[in-house]
Amino acid sequence: MSASADRSLAQRLLDGDNRALARAISLVENDDPAGWELVRELYPQTGRAAMVGFTGPPGVGKSTLIAALTRAVREAGKDVAVLSIDPSSPFTQGALLGDRIRLAEHFLDPGVFIRSMANRGALGGLSEAALQAALLMDAAGNDVVFLETVGVGQADVDVIDHADTIVLVLQPGSGDSIQALKAGVMEIPDVIVVNKADHPLTDTMVREIRGVLALGPKEEGQWDIPIVRTDAARGDGVEELVERLDAHRAHIEAEGTLLERRRRNLRNEVLALATVRLRRQLEAAIREDADVKELLDEVVSRRLDPASAASSILERHDGGDDDDR
């Protein structure tokens, strides 16, 4: 792609052209240098969108809830982008589910941009390129960006590194939801949604959630995590959820913690990208290294432990040892 084409794509994206946005995200997702250059150029134009992350076990209705929220936000006259992280196809490494069927009603709305992205085996439910895609959605002028994770349970916590507000979605009568109450994801939400709230065990689940929340530390000025009951398929409770999301946004802006969150998020993203790139560089460097192959054979034969082998590899390819890191 030529420099003039790059500039044209950037300008069209800034003008709100959804085709340009789709093209830009594809470049980033494919690790194309033109995509990273585009993010570099557009980065000063980001930071205006409200980033809302949705996490929770599979099957609780995250996509249906996001569709209902998208409808409410559009009725308020705001533009919305949705980034759904799907399981990867083991054959193509592409998004297994594709664009979410639950969001189909919004496909023809020019004020809504919807994109599915394969997680490509990334732990924690989000793809490496997710934040870059979200930044591009922000630069394109969307007022709200919804991030939906693949929903893999307690490991599904790296959404905290991408969003200003975290919504944990649970449903009553689900063993996965009970597991989520125990640890991991219960430590990160700003708003908890009990979806499919017409279930007879809803009251029981709400009591259990309140009991878990009561065990957490309390600090002065701390946000009091609300529990919102919804039936996303019918639209019940969605208006209250919008109010809670707006209230949380106002709270973190007033407390000055929005900038702190974004600083933490971006710091973690920088370190994550650096880690991925260092691993790729190291793998490329040792791929044809006969000494490394011999070292790994020693580990397989149980004559050398993995930690000692790792230290040896780092010494060979980084010029230092554990004490230098």
C-alpha positions in Angstrom: 0.0 0.0 0.0 1.4 3.4 -1.0 1.8 6.3 1.3 -0.9 8.3 -0.6 -3.3 5.3 -0.3 -2.5 5.2 3.5 -3.4 8.8 3.9 -6.6 8.3 1.9 -7.6 5.4 4.1 -6.8 7.4 7.3 -8.8 10.4 6.1 -11.8 8.3 5.0 -11.7 6.5 8.4 -11.6 9.9 10.2 -14.6 10.9 8.1 -16.6 8.0 9.5 -16.4 5.7 6.4 -17.2 2.2 7.8 -15.6 0.5 4.8 -12.3 2.3 5.5 -12.6 1.2 9.2 -13.2 -2.4 8.2 -10.2 -2.3 5.9 -8.0 -0.7 8.6 -9.0 -3.4 11.2 -8.2 -6.1 8.7 -4.7 -4.7 8.2 -4.1 -4.7 12.0 -5.6 -8.1 12.5 -3.3 -9.5 9.8 -0.3 -7.9 11.4 0.3 -5.9 8.2 2.8 -3.1 8.7 0.4 -0.7 6.9 -2.1 -1.3 9.7 0.3 -0.5 12.5 1.4 2.6 10.6 -2.3 3.6 10.3 -2.8 3.2 14.1 0.3 5.3 14.6 -1.0 8.1 12.4 -4.5 8.0 13.9 -3.6 7.5 17.6 -3.7 11.3 18.5 -7.3 11.3 17.4 -8.4 8.6 19.9 -9.5 8.8 23.5 -13.0 10.2 23.0 -15.1 7.1 22.8 -16.6 5.4 25.9 -15.1 1.8 26.0 -17.4 -0.7 27.6 -16.3 -4.3 28.0 -18.6 -7.3 28.5 -17.5 -10.5 30.0 -19.1 -13.6 31.5 -19.6 -17.3 30.8 -20.8 -18.5 27.4 -24.5 -18.6 26.8 -25.6 -15.9 29.2 -26.8 -13.6 26.5 -24.0 -11.1 26.1 -24.6 -10.6 22.4 -28.4 -10.1 22.9 -27.7 -7.6 25.7 -25.3 -5.7 23.5 -27.8 -5.6 20.7 -30.4 -4.2 23.1 -27.9 -1.6 24.4 -26.9 -0.7 20.9 -30.6 0.0 20.1 -30.9 2.3 23.2 -27.7 4.2 22.4 -28.7 4.7 18.8 -32.1 6.1 20.0 -30.0 8.6 22.0 -28.4 9.8 18.7 -25.0 8.3 19.3 -22.8 6.1 17.0 -21.8 2.7 18.2 -19.1 0.2 17.3 -19.2 -3.4 18.5 -16.1 -5.6 18.6 -16.9 -9.3 19.3 -14.0 -11.6 20.1 -14.9 -15.1 18.8 -13.2 -18.5 19.2 -10.8 -19.2 16.4 -11.4 -21.8 13.7 -8.7 -24.5 14.1 -8.4 -24.6 10.3 -8.5 -21.0 9.2 -7.7 -19.1 12.4 -10.6 -16.9 11.5 -13.6 -16.0 13.7 -15.6 -19.1 14.1 -19.0 -17.5 14.7 -18.6 -14.5 12.4 -20.6 -11.4 12.8 -23.1 -12.0 15.6 -26.5 -13.1 14.5 -28.0 -11.4 17.5 -26.8 -8.0 16.1 -28.3 -8.6 12.7 -30.9 -6.0 13.1 -28.2 -3.3 13.2 -26.3 -4.4 10.1 -27.9 -1.8 7.8 -27.6 1.1 10.2 -24.8 3.4 9.1 -24.5 4.5 12.7 -23.5 1.0 13.9 -20.3 -0.8 13.0 -20.0 -4.5 13.9 -16.9 -6.6 13.7 -16.0 -10.1 14.8 -12.4 -10.9 15.5 -10.8 -14.2 16.1 -9.0 -14.6 19.4 -6.5 -16.9 17.7 -5.8 -18.8 20.9 -5.2 -15.7 23.1 -5.8 -16.5 26.8 -8.2 -14.3 28.5 -10.7 -14.0 25.7 -9.3 -11.1 23.7 -7.1 -11.0 20.6 -3.7 -9.3 20.5 -5.1 -6.8 18.0 -8.3 -6.0 20.0 -7.1 -2.7 21.5 -5.8 -1.5 18.1 -9.2 -2.3 16.5 -10.9 -0.5 19.4 -8.6 2.5 18.9 -9.5 2.6 15.2 -13.2 2.5 16.0 -12.6 5.4 18.4 -10.8 7.4 15.7 -13.6 6.8 13.3 -15.9 8.9 15.5 -17.9 6.3 17.3 -19.3 7.6 20.6 -19.4 4.2 22.3 -17.4 1.0 21.7 -18.7 -2.2 23.1 -16.1 -5.0 23.5 -17.5 -8.5 23.9 -15.1 -11.3 25.0 -15.3 -14.9 24.0 -16.5 -15.8 27.5 -14.1 -18.4 28.7 -14.7 -18.2 32.5 -12.3 -17.1 35.1 -9.5 -16.5 32.6 -11.7 -14.1 30.8 -10.3 -11.0 32.7 -8.0 -9.2 30.2 -11.0 -7.2 29.1 -10.0 -5.0 32.0 -7.0 -3.9 29.9 -9.2 -2.6 27.2 -12.3 -1.0 28.7 -13.2 2.0 30.8 -16.2 0.2 32.3 -16.5 -3.6 32.8 -19.9 -5.3 32.7 -20.1 -8.9 34.1 -23.1 -10.8 32.6 -24.4 -13.8 34.5 -27.6 -15.8 34.4 -29.5 -17.7 37.2 -29.5 -21.4 37.3 -26.1 -21.7 35.5 -23.2 -23.7 36.9 -20.8 -21.5 35.0 -22.2 -18.4 36.6 -21.8 -19.9 40.1 -18.2 -20.6 39.3 -17.8 -17.0 38.2 -19.0 -15.9 41.6 -16.1 -17.7 43.3 -13.0 -15.9 42.0 -11.4 -14.3 39.0 -13.9 -12.3 37.0 -15.8 -11.3 40.2 -12.8 -9.1 41.0 -13.2 -6.8 37.9 -16.7 -5.7 37.2 -18.1 -2.2 37.6 -21.6 -3.3 36.8 -23.1 -6.8 37.2 -26.0 -7.9 35.0 -28.2 -10.9 35.9 -29.7 -11.6 32.5 -32.8 -13.8 31.7 -34.1 -12.5 35.0 -37.5 -14.2 34.7 -35.8 -17.3 35.9 -37.2 -18.5 39.3 -33.6 -18.6 40.8 -32.9 -14.9 40.0 -33.5 -13.7 43.6 -31.2 -16.4 44.9 -28.5 -15.4 42.5 -28.8 -11.8 43.4 -28.4 -12.6 47.1 -25.3 -14.7 46.3 -23.7 -11.9 44.3 -24.4 -9.4 47.1 -22.8 -11.9 49.6 -19.7 -12.1 47.5 -19.5 -8.4 47.0 -19.8 -7.8 50.7 -16.6 -9.8 51.2 -14.5 -7.3 49.2 -12.6 -4.4 50.7 -14.4 -1.1 51.1 -12.7 2.3 50.5 -14.0 5.8 50.8 -15.4 7.1 47.5 -15.4 3.6 46.0 -17.9 2.9 43.3 -20.8 0.8 44.7 -21.2 -2.0 42.1 -24.9 -2.2 41.1 -26.7 -5.4 40.2 -29.1 -4.9 37.3 -31.7 -7.5 36.3 -32.4 -7.7 32.6 -34.2 -9.8 30.0 -32.3 -8.6 27.0 -34.5 -10.5 24.5 -37.5 -8.5 25.6 -35.6 -5.3 26.4 -36.5 -5.4 30.1 -33.9 -3.6 32.4 -31.9 -2.2 29.5 -32.9 1.4 30.2 -31.7 0.9 33.8 -28.4 -0.6 32.6 -27.8 2.4 30.3 -28.3 4.7 33.4 -25.9 2.6 35.4 -23.3 2.7 32.7 -23.7 6.5 32.4 -23.4 6.8 36.2 -20.2 4.8 36.3 -18.7 6.9 33.6 -19.6 10.1 35.4 -18.2 8.7 38.7 -14.8 7.8 37.2 -14.6 11.1 35.5 -15.4 13.0 38.7 -13.0 10.9 40.8 -10.2 11.3 38.2 -9.9 7.5 37.8 -10.7 7.4 34.1 -7.3 8.7 33.2 -5.7 6.3 35.7 -7.6 3.4 34.2 -6.5 4.3 30.7 -2.9 4.8 31.8 -2.9 1.3 33.3 -4.7 -0.2 30.3 -2.2 1.4 27.8 0.8 0.4 29.9 -0.4 -3.2 30.0 -1.1 -3.1 26.2 2.5 -1.9 25.5 4.0 -4.6 27.7 1.7 -7.3 26.1 2.7 -6.2 22.6 6.4 -6.1 23.5 6.1 -9.6 25.1 4.5 -11.0 22.0 7.1 -9.5 19.7 10.0 -10.6 21.8 8.7 -14.1 21.8 8.4 -14.1 18.0 11.9 -12.8 17.7 13.2 -15.4 20.1 11.4 -18.2 18.3 12.8 -17.1 15.0 16.3 -16.8 16.4 16.3 -20.3 17.9 14.4 -22.2 15.1 17.5 -23.4 13.3 19.8 -23.3 16.3 21.3 -26.8 16.7 22.5 -26.0 20.2 19.0 -25.1 21.3 17.6 -28.3 19.8 20.2 -30.2 21.7 19.3 -28.3 24.9 15.6 -29.1 24.4 16.5 -32.8 23.8 18.2 -32.7 27.2 15.0 -31.4 28.8 12.9 -34.1 27.1 15.3 -36.8 28.4 15.0 -35.3 31.9 18.7 -34.5 32.1 18.0 -30.8 32.3 15.1 -29.0 33.9 13.0 -26.4 31.9 14.0 -23.4 34.0 17.7 -24.0 33.5 17.2 -24.5 29.8 15.3 -21.3 29.6 18.1 -19.4 31.3 20.6 -20.9 28.9 18.6 -19.8 25.9 18.3 -16.3 27.3 22.0 -16.1 27.9 22.7 -17.2 24.4 20.2 -14.8 22.7 19.9 -11.9 25.1 23.5 -11.6 26.3 22.5 -11.8 29.9 21.2 -13.9 32.7 18.3 -13.9 35.1 19.8 -11.3 37.3 20.0 -8.8 34.4 16.3 -9.0 33.6 
